[in-house]
Amino acid sequence: MPGIIVGVDGSGHSRRALEWAVSEAATRQVPLTVLTVHREVAGYLGEPVQYLGDADLTEQARKEAQKETDDVLDAFAGPQKPSVTVRAVGGLPADELLAAAEDADLLVVGARGAGGFKRLLLGSVSTHVTHHAHCPVVIVPADKA
């Protein structure tokens, strides 16, 4: 999927990554895919295990990502908004982002997501994708307060 892929998870870090990706996609005049991943439980062999109701949770995640994307696009002050697609999948976030970005021009993520290890400078997803992506990766840092 050519263009820019941005991972969102509802956190403030991913919101800043989304804002940056919208601006960058508009500047480059390339399509933007907003991807949210409903995190499935990792099974014994590390593969995601699907449970009854996961499809509903994935659809709910897509609706939330669509609303956040619409809010960012409404606030975008550039001359031309990029073409944007919002997708949601179930699985392991880093793996799904890497799969979506296989043919992308750029992968964008926030420095940390909604995970619980707030003391880390980079989250586990951003660390994983920087080591394994087949395209350039931009990690949007947190605002300095």
Secondary structure, 3 states (H helix, E strand, C coil): CCCEEEEECCCHHHHHHHHHHHHHHHHHCCCEEEEEEEECEECCCCCEECCCCHHHHHHHHHHHHHHHHHHHHHHCCCCCCCCEEEEEEEECHHHHHHHHCCCCCEEEEECCCCCCCCCCCCCHHHHHHHHHCCCCEEEECCCCC
